[in-house]
Amino acid sequence: MSRQCDAMKFLVVAASLLLGGCGTESTTTGHKTYLYRTTSGQEILTTLRCGNQTDPCNERYRPATITNNPADEEFWQFEMRVRVRALIGIPYGRRPEDINVIGTREQCEAVRAKVKADPTEPCKGPFYFRRDSQ
């Protein structure tokens, strides 16, 4: 019985640590965010700080701020529910993950249509952001 309790405690702690780092992308005015340029040249608007799950801090990261100004650059957002699996491969739920797409609603829906493995919600927006000076 003690081993089962220890195993259950381990799973609860592991799940909380894994999910604790998973936040949703903010669309709140004034929120600081980052523009990340992939090696293929695509720009991604993300709240992940450099050195996190993408590349280490480098010249491909640029600061940006979420605004409420239609004169700024537009982005849309959709929610993807990613399947969560235990370390031994057993699925035990889904974790919401917000995906920001720079551009129009049509561009956002085109990106969303490419997501096949996980369920998604329709694109929401428009939201706006401003590229900050370094």
PLY file of the C-alpha trace (Angstrom):
ply
format ascii 1.0
element vertex 134
property float x
property float y
property float z
element edge 133
property int vertex1
property int vertex2
end_header
0.00 0.00 0.00
2.84 2.39 0.86
4.42 1.95 -2.57
1.09 2.75 -4.23
0.74 5.91 -2.12
4.31 6.93 -2.94
3.70 6.32 -6.64
0.49 8.36 -6.54
2.23 11.24 -4.71
4.99 11.16 -7.33
2.47 11.35 -10.19
0.59 14.25 -8.58
3.81 16.20 -7.98
5.13 15.44 -11.48
1.84 16.51 -13.09
1.75 19.76 -11.11
5.35 20.56 -12.08
4.71 19.82 -15.73
1.45 21.76 -15.89
2.70 24.58 -13.70
4.98 25.80 -16.48
2.23 25.70 -19.06
0.43 28.99 -19.29
-1.89 30.43 -21.82
-0.76 33.16 -24.15
-1.98 36.53 -22.91
-3.97 39.00 -24.99
-4.19 41.56 -22.17
-3.32 45.14 -23.20
0.11 46.13 -21.90
1.30 42.53 -21.52
4.94 42.02 -22.53
5.55 39.27 -25.05
8.24 38.22 -27.52
8.61 37.83 -31.25
10.70 34.81 -32.13
11.99 34.24 -35.67
12.42 30.58 -36.58
15.33 29.38 -38.72
12.90 29.29 -41.67
12.07 32.99 -41.11
8.57 32.56 -39.64
7.72 34.94 -36.78
5.99 33.58 -33.68
4.39 35.74 -31.00
4.97 34.02 -27.66
5.17 34.62 -23.92
7.97 32.04 -23.60
11.12 33.80 -22.53
14.32 33.19 -24.45
16.23 30.19 -23.24
12.99 28.37 -22.42
11.51 25.73 -24.75
12.82 27.25 -27.96
16.36 28.47 -28.59
18.64 30.05 -26.02
18.70 33.85 -25.90
19.84 35.13 -29.26
19.19 37.75 -31.90
16.02 35.97 -33.05
14.11 37.16 -29.94
12.58 40.64 -29.94
10.37 42.22 -27.25
6.79 43.23 -28.08
3.79 44.62 -26.21
0.12 43.69 -26.59
-1.88 46.82 -27.41
-5.50 47.71 -28.12
-4.58 49.82 -31.12
-5.87 48.72 -34.57
-3.03 50.78 -36.12
-0.55 48.20 -34.70
0.08 44.72 -36.10
-2.80 42.27 -35.93
-2.80 38.73 -34.59
-5.42 36.08 -33.90
-5.39 33.24 -31.41
-6.79 29.72 -31.24
-6.76 27.12 -28.50
-5.33 23.67 -29.09
-5.92 20.91 -26.53
-2.76 18.84 -26.42
-3.00 15.23 -25.20
-1.05 14.77 -21.96
0.65 11.45 -21.37
2.22 9.95 -18.27
5.93 9.11 -18.40
4.99 5.53 -19.21
2.89 6.69 -22.19
-0.63 6.44 -20.79
-2.83 9.42 -21.78
-4.61 11.09 -18.86
-6.12 14.28 -20.22
-5.57 17.36 -22.36
-3.75 20.61 -21.67
-4.99 23.84 -23.33
-2.36 25.69 -25.32
-3.02 29.04 -26.99
-1.45 29.57 -30.41
-0.94 33.13 -31.67
-0.94 33.68 -35.43
0.34 37.00 -36.75
-1.91 38.20 -39.57
-5.58 37.96 -40.49
-8.31 35.64 -39.28
-8.03 33.71 -42.56
-4.32 33.12 -41.91
-5.12 31.94 -38.38
-7.81 29.54 -39.63
-5.37 28.19 -42.25
-2.82 27.43 -39.51
-5.54 25.90 -37.31
-6.67 23.67 -40.20
-3.19 22.11 -40.30
-3.51 20.89 -36.69
-4.75 17.32 -37.10
-3.72 15.43 -33.95
-5.35 17.68 -31.34
-8.80 19.34 -31.15
-8.90 23.12 -31.54
-11.27 26.03 -31.00
-12.00 28.65 -33.72
-9.69 31.65 -33.98
-10.45 34.62 -31.69
-9.46 38.22 -32.24
-8.37 40.49 -33.61
-5.69 41.41 -31.10
-2.86 43.85 -31.70
0.82 44.13 -30.77
3.67 46.59 -31.15
7.31 45.67 -31.72
9.41 47.27 -28.97
12.83 48.83 -29.47
15.73 46.90 -28.03
0 1
1 2
2 3
3 4
4 5
5 6
6 7
7 8
8 9
9 10
10 11
11 12
12 13
13 14
14 15
15 16
16 17
17 18
18 19
19 20
20 21
21 22
22 23
23 24
24 25
25 26
26 27
27 28
28 29
29 30
30 31
31 32
32 33
33 34
34 35
35 36
36 37
37 38
38 39
39 40
40 41
41 42
42 43
43 44
44 45
45 46
46 47
47 48
48 49
49 50
50 51
51 52
52 53
53 54
54 55
55 56
56 57
57 58
58 59
59 60
60 61
61 62
62 63
63 64
64 65
65 66
66 67
67 68
68 69
69 70
70 71
71 72
72 73
73 74
74 75
75 76
76 77
77 78
78 79
79 80
80 81
81 82
82 83
83 84
84 85
85 86
86 87
87 88
88 89
89 90
90 91
91 92
92 93
93 94
94 95
95 96
96 97
97 98
98 99
99 100
100 101
101 102
102 103
103 104
104 105
105 106
106 107
107 108
108 109
109 110
110 111
111 112
112 113
113 114
114 115
115 116
116 117
117 118
118 119
119 120
120 121
121 122
122 123
123 124
124 125
125 126
126 127
127 128
128 129
129 130
130 131
131 132
132 133
